[in-house]
Amino acid sequence: MSLPGDTSTGGSANIKRAYEPKTVDNTRTLYDEWADQYDKEVAEEGYQAPALAVEAIQSFIGPSNMPKATFLDAGCGTGLVAKLLKGYGASEIDGVDLSPGMLDIARKTGNYRSLEEADLSQPMKQRDESYDVVACVGTLTRAHVGPRVLSEFARIVKKDGLIVATILDDIWETGGYKSEVDQLVGSGKAEVVRLDTTGYRVNSDVGAKMLVMKRL
């Protein structure tokens, strides 16, 4: 399915605030304040990205490998991705997020091995080749984390591991994400195994790129 990637914010004032330019501290405060209502509000928007990303992960690594794999949920929020990974048998899931409030919600799910506060616009502290899969869902969007984090993901994922990310469609090129992916591919660090536009927040007709890269 191909949807136009616009910046419609539907009926959510918090989504509108999320798309506005802001400092890192402002972003942290927004998500701390939003945490208790986040799951409800994005469900009302028809937020499909976590389900589509997790389906992509299991389709590439195979159902039998889900329980064996190690995952980093980068920008984990309230834990929507980990909940779905658990449904496929995953157990070794770490999460990082900017917002302590969102991490508090994620912690209550019991789905994570570890959770830490992290600013993904800065170099990540995870060691090279630490994970079989790095997932980043709903974080590469307007006024959030820029494209350089993709190179960090390529550093911390294992050889032959996967990077699975959603990137808001209308910033794929203008935000520099396409250029960063081209650089990773051109330098022989990764190959793109899937790239298409899919439903993101379907009730507002917002699309996103589903990017799946294999670490070489």
Backbone torsions as a table, in degrees:
resi	resn	phi	psi	omega
1	MET	NA	138.6	178.9
2	SER	-119.9	120.2	-179.4
3	LEU	-117.5	145.8	176.1
4	PRO	-66.9	128.4	-178.9
5	GLY	-85.6	89.0	-179.7
6	ASP	-105.4	-172.7	-178.2
7	THR	-112.5	27.8	176.8
8	SER	-57.3	137.2	-178.1
9	THR	-109.4	7.9	178.2
10	GLY	56.0	-141.9	-178.5
11	GLY	-98.0	10.1	-173.7
12	SER	-97.4	117.4	175.0
13	ALA	-66.0	-31.4	-179.9
14	ASN	-70.0	-37.5	176.0
15	ILE	-65.0	-40.1	176.3
16	LYS	-59.4	-45.6	177.9
17	ARG	-62.8	-37.2	-178.4
18	ALA	-64.0	-31.3	-178.0
19	TYR	-83.9	-8.5	-177.7
20	GLU	-84.2	143.0	177.7
21	PRO	-57.6	140.4	-175.9
22	LYS	-162.9	167.0	175.4
23	THR	-80.9	168.1	176.5
24	VAL	-59.8	-41.6	179.6
25	ASP	-63.7	-39.6	177.3
26	ASN	-63.6	-39.8	179.3
27	THR	-64.5	-44.4	178.6
28	ARG	-59.4	-44.6	-179.9
29	THR	-63.2	-43.2	178.3
30	LEU	-56.3	-49.8	-176.1
31	TYR	-72.5	-30.7	173.1
32	ASP	-61.5	-43.3	-179.3
33	GLU	-71.5	-28.6	-175.4
34	TRP	-86.0	-18.6	-165.7
35	ALA	-50.9	-45.7	-174.9
36	ASP	-66.6	-27.2	-177.0
37	GLN	-107.0	-2.2	-171.7
38	TYR	-58.2	-52.8	-176.0
39	ASP	-58.8	-42.6	-179.4
40	LYS	-64.5	-44.9	-176.1
41	GLU	-68.7	-41.9	-179.6
42	VAL	-71.9	-29.5	175.1
43	ALA	-63.6	-40.1	178.1
44	GLU	-63.9	-25.8	178.1
45	GLU	-84.6	-1.7	-177.0
46	GLY	68.9	45.1	-176.4
47	TYR	-72.5	110.1	-173.5
48	GLN	-103.4	-9.9	-169.8
49	ALA	-58.1	-45.6	-179.4
50	PRO	-59.4	-45.3	-179.0
51	ALA	-63.8	-42.8	-178.5
52	LEU	-67.4	-38.2	179.5
53	ALA	-67.3	-43.3	-179.2
54	VAL	-68.6	-37.4	174.1
55	GLU	-60.3	-40.3	178.0
56	ALA	-64.0	-42.5	179.6
57	ILE	-59.0	-52.2	-175.7
58	GLN	-68.4	-28.3	179.1
59	SER	-70.1	-30.3	-179.5
60	PHE	-86.2	-40.0	-176.9
61	ILE	-93.2	-15.0	176.5
62	GLY	90.9	140.8	-177.7
63	PRO	-56.4	-36.4	-176.8
64	SER	-70.3	-20.6	-178.8
65	ASN	-92.3	-11.0	-178.4
66	MET	-58.6	-43.9	-179.6
67	PRO	-69.2	-20.1	-176.6
68	LYS	-91.2	-20.2	-170.7
69	ALA	-80.8	153.8	173.2
70	THR	-105.3	136.9	-173.0
71	PHE	-125.0	142.3	165.0
72	LEU	-115.2	121.8	175.6
73	ASP	-96.7	97.9	-172.6
74	ALA	-91.6	116.9	-170.5
75	GLY	79.2	50.1	-167.0
76	CYS	-72.4	-19.2	179.8
77	GLY	57.5	-132.4	-177.8
78	THR	-84.0	-4.1	175.9
79	GLY	102.8	23.1	-178.4
80	LEU	-63.9	-38.1	-179.0
81	VAL	-69.8	-44.9	-178.7
82	ALA	-62.5	-36.8	177.7
83	LYS	-58.2	-42.2	-179.6
84	LEU	-74.7	-37.0	175.6
85	LEU	-60.3	-41.2	177.2
86	LYS	-58.6	-37.8	179.1
87	GLY	-62.8	-23.2	176.5
88	TYR	-96.8	8.4	175.3
89	GLY	97.4	0.4	179.8
90	ALA	-69.3	146.8	179.4
91	SER	-135.3	-27.3	-176.9
92	GLU	-94.4	80.9	-174.6
93	ILE	-122.5	120.8	172.1
94	ASP	-105.5	151.2	179.3
95	GLY	-132.7	145.9	172.2
96	VAL	-133.2	146.5	178.7
97	ASP	-158.7	155.9	179.4
98	LEU	-72.2	-31.4	-167.9
99	SER	-98.2	117.4	174.1
100	PRO	-60.0	-33.9	179.2
101	GLY	-64.7	-41.8	177.1
102	MET	-67.4	-39.9	178.6
103	LEU	-62.9	-34.9	177.0
104	ASP	-61.2	-40.9	177.6
105	ILE	-66.3	-45.4	-179.7
106	ALA	-61.0	-38.2	-178.0
107	ARG	-63.5	-36.1	-178.7
108	LYS	-67.3	-18.6	179.7
109	THR	-72.2	-25.4	-177.1
110	GLY	72.6	14.6	-174.6
111	ASN	-93.9	-4.2	-174.5
112	TYR	-111.4	144.0	171.7
113	ARG	-73.1	-40.5	176.8
114	SER	-150.8	153.9	176.9
115	LEU	-137.9	134.5	-179.0
116	GLU	-140.5	149.4	173.2
117	GLU	-78.5	135.1	-179.3
118	ALA	-156.2	143.7	173.8
119	ASP	-99.4	107.3	-174.6
120	LEU	-73.0	-5.9	173.9
121	SER	-80.8	-6.3	177.5
122	GLN	-110.4	161.2	176.6
123	PRO	-54.0	139.5	-177.2
124	MET	-85.4	148.4	-176.6
125	LYS	-87.5	-8.6	179.8
126	GLN	-63.7	145.0	-178.7
127	ARG	-73.8	159.5	176.5
128	ASP	-55.9	141.5	173.2
129	GLU	52.9	51.7	-177.5
130	SER	-92.8	-24.1	-170.0
131	TYR	-132.3	151.3	172.6
132	ASP	-77.4	-32.9	-177.8
133	VAL	-140.1	131.4	167.5
134	VAL	-112.6	122.5	178.3
135	ALA	-112.8	134.9	177.9
136	CYS	-136.3	102.7	-170.0
137	VAL	-121.4	121.8	176.4
138	GLY	81.3	7.2	-174.8
139	THR	-107.2	-27.2	179.1
140	LEU	-91.3	80.1	-173.5
141	THR	-142.1	-174.2	-176.6
142	ARG	-63.1	136.7	173.7
143	ALA	59.2	33.8	179.4
144	HIS	-126.4	-119.9	-174.2
145	VAL	-96.3	132.4	-178.2
146	GLY	-80.2	179.7	-170.5
147	PRO	-71.0	-20.1	-175.8
148	ARG	-63.5	-20.6	179.2
149	VAL	-63.4	-23.4	178.7
150	LEU	-62.3	-36.1	176.3
151	SER	-68.5	-34.3	174.5
152	GLU	-64.8	-41.9	177.1
153	PHE	-60.2	-41.9	179.5
154	ALA	-64.5	-28.7	178.2
155	ARG	-72.9	-41.6	-172.3
156	ILE	-90.7	-8.7	177.0
157	VAL	-88.4	148.0	-178.1
158	LYS	-71.2	160.5	172.9
159	LYS	-56.2	133.4	-177.0
160	ASP	71.2	5.2	175.5
161	GLY	-80.2	177.1	-173.4
162	LEU	-116.8	143.9	165.7
163	ILE	-113.4	121.1	-179.2
164	VAL	-122.1	118.7	-175.2
165	ALA	-140.3	144.5	168.2
166	THR	-101.5	137.7	-178.6
167	ILE	-133.0	120.8	-178.0
168	LEU	-49.6	129.6	-167.6
169	ASP	-58.9	-40.0	-173.2
170	ASP	-79.2	-2.0	172.9
171	ILE	-115.3	6.0	-179.1
172	TRP	-54.1	-47.4	178.4
173	GLU	-93.0	-48.9	-175.1
174	THR	-65.7	-28.6	179.2
175	GLY	-84.5	-3.8	176.9
176	GLY	89.5	5.0	-178.0
177	TYR	-69.5	-41.8	178.0
178	LYS	-60.2	-43.8	179.6
179	SER	-62.1	-39.8	179.2
180	GLU	-65.9	-41.6	176.8
181	VAL	-63.7	-43.5	178.2
182	ASP	-59.5	-37.7	179.5
183	GLN	-67.4	-42.5	179.0
184	LEU	-63.3	-41.4	178.6
185	VAL	-68.2	-46.0	-177.7
186	GLY	-63.9	-29.9	179.8
187	SER	-86.8	0.1	178.1
188	GLY	78.6	14.7	-179.5
189	LYS	-84.3	-25.0	-175.5
190	ALA	-155.9	161.2	170.5
191	GLU	-128.4	146.1	178.2
192	VAL	-84.4	123.0	179.2
193	VAL	-108.2	-12.8	171.8
194	ARG	-156.3	136.1	173.7
195	LEU	-154.8	110.1	178.1
196	ASP	-153.6	165.8	177.4
197	THR	-95.3	132.2	-175.5
198	THR	-136.4	171.7	177.8
199	GLY	-64.2	140.4	-177.4
200	TYR	-123.4	-70.2	167.9
201	ARG	-118.3	90.7	-165.8
202	VAL	-70.2	-26.8	-179.6
203	ASN	-71.3	-16.9	174.3
204	SER	-111.2	10.5	176.5
205	ASP	58.9	41.2	-180.0
206	VAL	-104.6	128.4	179.3
207	GLY	-108.2	163.2	177.0
208	ALA	-144.8	152.3	171.1
209	LYS	-71.5	134.3	167.9
210	MET	-100.7	109.5	-176.8
211	LEU	-107.6	125.0	173.0
212	VAL	-124.6	120.3	179.0
213	MET	-120.4	142.7	174.3
214	LYS	-102.1	130.5	178.2
215	ARG	-76.1	129.0	-179.5
216	LEU	-97.8	NA	NA
